[in-house]
Amino acid sequence: MAQQTHAAAQVSGGNILSMLAAMGAFRKTGEQILAERGITNVTADGWYSLKAYADGLAEIERRIGPNTLFRIGKEIPNHIQLPPGLDAFDKVAGSFGPAFSMNHRGAGAGGISYEITGPEQAKIVSATPYPCDFDRGVIQGFFQKLLKMTLKYEHDPSSCKKKGGERCVHYIARAM
């Protein structure tokens, strides 16, 4: 299972608004799923239960599917605070932990680490409470928004949150 989240941990409203913006025709379903978990009247500057939000994303995956989680993840950089100076591959690869910290309370850096493995190549490890297809979308969304870059992407199936693992390992490189 993914990293255990402290019961008081919170997520910014921007994250949740990203979810709702990405859901398109399924937005009402997303609002209903959140409301069932006590999240209503979301504002960009509000703070909400991280556990309830992560549980809501898991329910979206069950009801609607992993492609919706991927789209939600890709939308994240359009609605959250980002660290300054993200203008190169290595800086963006290293930004996921700091960005998580900026947009979450009581959850540290979300268990996110990275390693540069070659020119415009990296390994990103995520132990956040978020589903792996959401993480994949966030990673690709950051590079697309910040560097206008398309990624070659591989997911290590041996340690996957979907399969009960504590983390997902994502290998990325600039697509040629």
RATAJO-V349275 format. One record per backbone hydrogen bond with DSSP energy under -1.0 kcal/mol. CO is the residue of the C=O (numbers start at 0). NH is the residue of the N-H. E is the energy in kcal/mol with one decimal. If there is no record, write none. Layout:
BEGIN
CO NH E
CO NH E
END
This chain:
BEGIN
5 8 -2.2
8 49 -2.3
9 104 -2.3
10 47 -2.5
11 15 -1.2
12 16 -3.0
13 17 -1.9
14 18 -1.6
15 19 -2.2
16 20 -2.6
17 21 -2.1
18 22 -1.0
22 25 -3.0
23 26 -1.9
25 29 -2.3
26 30 -2.8
27 31 -2.3
28 32 -2.6
29 33 -2.4
30 34 -2.7
31 35 -2.2
33 36 -1.5
33 38 -2.4
34 37 -1.8
42 45 -1.5
45 12 -2.3
47 10 -2.7
48 52 -2.1
49 53 -3.0
50 54 -2.7
51 55 -2.1
52 56 -2.3
53 57 -2.1
54 58 -2.0
55 59 -2.3
56 60 -2.3
57 61 -2.0
58 62 -2.9
59 63 -3.1
59 64 -1.7
64 68 -1.1
65 69 -2.2
66 70 -2.2
67 71 -2.5
68 72 -2.7
69 73 -2.3
70 74 -1.3
74 77 -1.9
75 78 -2.3
84 86 -1.7
87 91 -2.4
88 92 -2.8
89 93 -1.6
91 94 -1.6
94 98 -2.8
95 99 -2.2
96 100 -2.4
97 101 -2.1
98 102 -1.2
102 11 -2.3
104 9 -2.7
106 109 -1.8
108 111 -1.1
112 124 -2.8
114 122 -2.6
117 120 -1.8
119 173 -2.0
120 116 -1.5
120 117 -1.1
121 171 -2.8
122 114 -2.0
123 169 -3.1
124 112 -2.3
125 167 -2.3
130 134 -2.0
131 135 -2.6
132 136 -1.7
133 137 -2.5
134 138 -2.7
135 139 -2.4
136 140 -2.9
137 141 -2.6
138 142 -1.8
139 143 -2.3
140 144 -2.8
141 145 -3.0
142 146 -1.7
142 148 -1.9
149 174 -2.8
151 172 -1.7
153 170 -3.2
155 158 -1.0
159 164 -2.8
160 163 -1.8
167 125 -2.6
168 155 -2.6
169 123 -3.0
170 153 -2.5
171 121 -2.5
172 151 -3.7
END
